[in-house]
Amino acid sequence: MSEDVQRQSVPRKRNPIFVFLPLILFIILAAIFALQLASGRDESVIPSALLGKPAPNVSLPAVAGLMKDGQAVPGLDPSKFKGQVTLVNIFGSWCLPCRQEHPLLMKLAQDKRIVLTGLNYKDKPENAVGFLEDLGNPYGAIGADLNGRAAIEWGVYGVPETFLVGRDGVIAYKHVGPFSEETIRTDLMPAIEAALKSN
């Protein structure tokens, strides 16, 4: 038997690092996950590229058939943000967390220092109308985002999400997910107070 054939028949030894590589990767990922859990960071506060920038200049039509106090509810008009503090809430009638936070939005709408505006995301108009007729309508204006393009402009991850727009038309705060009484008290209200104090 030739020397070349003998070399080929001898199995190569595996480098020990390759044997343990999957285990090492698993340990690293588990450690990162554990650190995230232990950090106590609120995952509902997701950084947004839009914070500190003007709200998207995206107009949306009204939700067809939606009335409030005998008047048709207007669509989303970003020019109305200037000069007032506006809370823009992205919601859908099909969204269970939106139903969960809705009573809190009804309470927020009683604060006349702010304007509550809705962005109805990928919803059928008749479903949105039914949702607001059943639970009440806290919004002064609602834009119908039937295809979800406006939500992309706003950098929406999912629904519900809420943006606070200052009097200057700049986004001052973003909240991902449904509000709770605690997040309204500890996060949103301080952001609203700061926006009301600024020019």
C-alpha positions as CSV (number, residue, x, y, z in Angstrom):
1,M,0.0,0.0,0.0
2,S,1.4,3.3,-0.9
3,E,2.1,6.1,1.5
4,D,-0.6,8.4,0.0
5,V,-3.3,5.7,0.4
6,Q,-2.3,5.2,4.0
7,R,-2.6,8.9,4.7
8,Q,-6.0,9.0,3.2
9,S,-7.3,6.1,5.3
10,V,-6.2,7.6,8.6
11,P,-9.1,9.8,9.9
12,R,-8.2,13.4,10.8
13,K,-8.6,14.5,14.3
14,R,-11.3,17.1,14.8
15,N,-10.3,20.3,16.4
16,P,-11.9,20.3,19.9
17,I,-13.2,23.9,19.4
18,F,-15.6,22.7,16.7
19,V,-17.0,20.0,18.9
20,F,-17.9,22.4,21.7
21,L,-18.8,25.4,19.4
22,P,-22.6,24.8,19.6
23,L,-22.5,24.5,23.4
24,I,-20.4,27.7,23.6
25,L,-22.8,29.6,21.4
26,F,-25.8,28.4,23.4
27,I,-24.1,29.5,26.7
28,I,-23.4,33.0,25.2
29,L,-27.0,33.4,24.0
30,A,-28.4,32.2,27.3
31,A,-26.2,34.7,29.2
32,I,-27.4,37.6,27.0
33,F,-31.0,36.6,27.4
34,A,-30.6,36.3,31.2
35,L,-28.9,39.7,31.4
36,Q,-31.8,41.3,29.4
37,L,-34.4,39.8,31.8
38,A,-32.4,40.8,34.9
39,S,-31.9,44.4,33.6
40,G,-35.5,45.3,34.5
41,R,-35.6,47.5,31.3
42,D,-39.1,48.3,30.1
43,E,-39.4,46.6,26.7
44,S,-42.4,48.8,25.9
45,V,-40.0,51.8,25.5
46,I,-38.4,50.9,22.2
47,P,-36.1,53.5,20.8
48,S,-37.5,55.2,17.7
49,A,-35.6,56.9,14.9
50,L,-38.4,59.5,14.9
51,L,-37.9,60.7,18.5
52,G,-36.9,64.4,18.3
53,K,-37.9,64.6,14.7
54,P,-41.0,66.1,13.0
55,A,-44.0,63.8,12.9
56,P,-44.4,62.2,9.5
57,N,-46.3,64.5,7.0
58,V,-48.8,61.8,6.1
59,S,-52.5,62.7,5.7
60,L,-55.1,60.0,5.9
61,P,-58.8,60.0,5.0
62,A,-61.5,59.6,7.6
63,V,-62.9,56.3,8.6
64,A,-65.9,55.9,6.4
65,G,-69.2,56.2,8.3
66,L,-67.7,57.2,11.7
67,M,-69.7,59.9,13.5
68,K,-69.2,61.7,16.8
69,D,-71.8,64.0,18.3
70,G,-73.7,64.0,15.0
71,Q,-70.6,65.1,13.0
72,A,-68.3,63.0,10.7
73,V,-65.0,62.4,12.5
74,P,-62.2,64.0,10.3
75,G,-59.2,62.1,9.0
76,L,-55.6,62.5,10.1
77,D,-54.1,65.9,9.1
78,P,-50.5,66.4,10.4
79,S,-50.8,70.2,9.9
80,K,-53.1,70.2,13.0
81,F,-50.2,69.0,15.2
82,K,-48.7,72.5,15.3
83,G,-49.6,74.6,18.3
84,Q,-51.1,71.8,20.3
85,V,-49.9,68.7,22.2
86,T,-51.2,65.6,20.4
87,L,-51.3,62.0,21.3
88,V,-51.4,59.8,18.2
89,N,-52.6,56.3,19.0
90,I,-52.3,53.5,16.5
91,F,-55.1,50.9,16.9
92,G,-57.2,48.3,15.2
93,S,-60.6,46.8,16.1
94,W,-59.1,43.3,15.7
95,C,-56.4,44.1,18.3
96,L,-57.1,42.7,21.8
97,P,-54.5,44.8,23.6
98,C,-56.2,47.9,22.0
99,R,-59.5,46.9,23.7
100,Q,-57.6,46.5,26.9
101,E,-56.2,50.0,26.9
102,H,-59.3,51.7,25.5
103,P,-60.9,52.7,28.8
104,L,-57.6,54.4,29.7
105,L,-57.7,56.4,26.4
106,M,-61.3,57.4,27.2
107,K,-60.0,58.9,30.5
108,L,-57.1,60.6,28.8
109,A,-59.5,62.2,26.3
110,Q,-61.1,64.1,29.2
111,D,-57.8,66.1,29.6
112,K,-58.6,69.1,27.4
113,R,-54.9,70.2,27.4
114,I,-54.1,67.4,24.8
115,V,-55.7,66.3,21.6
116,L,-56.2,62.5,21.1
117,T,-55.8,61.4,17.5
118,G,-56.2,57.9,16.1
119,L,-54.5,56.0,13.3
120,N,-56.8,53.0,12.4
121,Y,-54.4,50.3,11.2
122,K,-55.4,47.8,8.5
123,D,-59.0,47.7,9.6
124,K,-62.3,47.4,7.8
125,P,-64.2,50.7,8.3
126,E,-67.4,49.0,9.5
127,N,-65.3,47.1,12.2
128,A,-63.6,50.3,13.3
129,V,-67.0,52.1,13.5
130,G,-68.5,49.2,15.5
131,F,-65.5,49.1,17.9
132,L,-65.8,52.8,18.7
133,E,-69.5,52.7,19.0
134,D,-69.3,49.9,21.5
135,L,-66.4,51.2,23.6
136,G,-66.7,55.0,23.0
137,N,-64.6,57.3,20.8
138,P,-61.8,59.2,22.6
139,Y,-60.4,60.6,19.3
140,G,-61.0,64.0,17.8
141,A,-59.7,62.8,14.4
142,I,-58.9,59.3,13.0
143,G,-57.0,58.4,9.9
144,A,-57.8,55.2,8.0
145,D,-54.6,53.4,7.2
146,L,-56.1,50.7,5.1
147,N,-52.9,49.3,3.7
148,G,-50.5,50.0,6.6
149,R,-48.2,52.4,4.7
150,A,-48.7,55.3,7.0
151,A,-47.8,53.1,10.0
152,I,-44.5,52.3,8.2
153,E,-43.8,56.1,7.9
154,W,-44.4,56.3,11.7
155,G,-42.0,53.4,12.3
156,V,-44.7,51.3,13.9
157,Y,-43.7,47.9,15.3
158,G,-47.3,46.7,16.0
159,V,-50.5,47.8,17.6
160,P,-51.2,49.5,19.9
161,E,-48.5,52.1,19.8
162,T,-48.7,55.7,20.9
163,F,-46.7,58.8,20.0
164,L,-46.7,62.2,21.7
165,V,-46.3,65.1,19.4
166,G,-45.3,68.5,20.9
167,R,-46.7,71.9,19.9
168,D,-43.7,72.2,17.4
169,G,-44.8,69.1,15.5
170,V,-41.9,67.1,16.8
171,I,-42.3,63.6,18.3
172,A,-41.4,63.8,22.0
173,Y,-42.3,60.3,23.3
174,K,-43.2,56.8,22.0
175,H,-44.9,53.9,23.8
176,V,-45.1,50.4,22.4
177,G,-48.0,48.1,23.5
178,P,-51.0,48.9,25.6
179,F,-50.9,51.5,28.3
180,S,-51.6,50.5,31.9
181,E,-52.6,52.9,34.7
182,E,-49.0,52.7,35.9
183,T,-47.3,53.5,32.6
184,I,-49.7,56.4,32.1
185,R,-48.8,57.8,35.5
186,T,-45.1,57.1,35.5
187,D,-44.2,57.6,31.8
188,L,-46.9,59.3,29.7
189,M,-48.0,62.0,32.1
190,P,-44.5,63.3,32.8
191,A,-43.9,63.4,29.0
192,I,-47.2,65.3,28.5
193,E,-46.4,67.8,31.3
194,A,-42.9,68.4,29.7
195,A,-44.5,68.9,26.3
196,L,-47.1,71.3,27.7
197,K,-44.3,73.4,29.3
198,S,-42.2,73.6,26.2
199,N,-42.8,76.1,23.4
